[in-house]
Amino acid sequence: MPDDTGAGRVPLTRTERPTWVRRIGWLLLIWFLSVLALAVVAGLIRLLMTSAGLTV
């Protein structure tokens, strides 16, 4: 069975580490997708409320 403690791993060299630009890119991607998901859920709730006759 493989050992998952990481004891046999070789540390990443400077060239193999993700750059700060890539890290910021992932952060922005995750943020954007979460905002998009929130907008979709809010739109669905608004659609359900409108179809139930609840208007502003």
C-alpha positions in Angstrom: 0.0 0.0 0.0 1.5 3.4 -0.9 2.6 5.7 1.9 0.7 9.0 1.8 2.7 10.8 4.4 4.9 12.6 1.8 8.1 11.3 3.3 9.4 10.0 -0.1 8.6 13.1 -2.0 11.2 15.3 -3.6 10.7 19.0 -2.8 9.7 21.2 -5.8 12.5 23.2 -7.3 12.2 26.9 -7.9 11.2 26.3 -11.6 8.5 23.8 -10.8 6.6 26.0 -8.2 3.5 27.8 -9.4 4.2 31.5 -10.0 2.2 34.1 -8.1 0.5 35.0 -11.3 -0.9 31.5 -11.7 -2.0 31.5 -8.0 -3.8 34.9 -8.5 -5.4 33.5 -11.7 -6.8 30.5 -9.8 -8.0 32.8 -7.0 -9.8 35.0 -9.5 -11.2 32.0 -11.4 -12.7 30.5 -8.2 -14.1 33.9 -7.1 -15.7 34.5 -10.5 -17.3 31.1 -10.6 -18.6 31.4 -7.1 -20.2 34.8 -8.0 -21.6 33.3 -11.1 -23.1 30.4 -9.2 -24.7 32.8 -6.7 -26.2 34.9 -9.5 -27.7 31.7 -11.0 -29.2 30.7 -7.7 -30.6 34.2 -7.1 -32.1 34.2 -10.6 -33.8 30.8 -10.0 -35.2 32.0 -6.7 -36.5 35.2 -8.4 -38.0 33.1 -11.2 -39.8 30.8 -8.7 -41.1 33.7 -6.7 -42.4 35.5 -9.8 -44.1 32.3 -11.0 -45.8 32.0 -7.6 -47.2 35.5 -8.0 -44.8 37.3 -5.7 -43.8 40.5 -7.3 -42.1 43.7 -6.1 
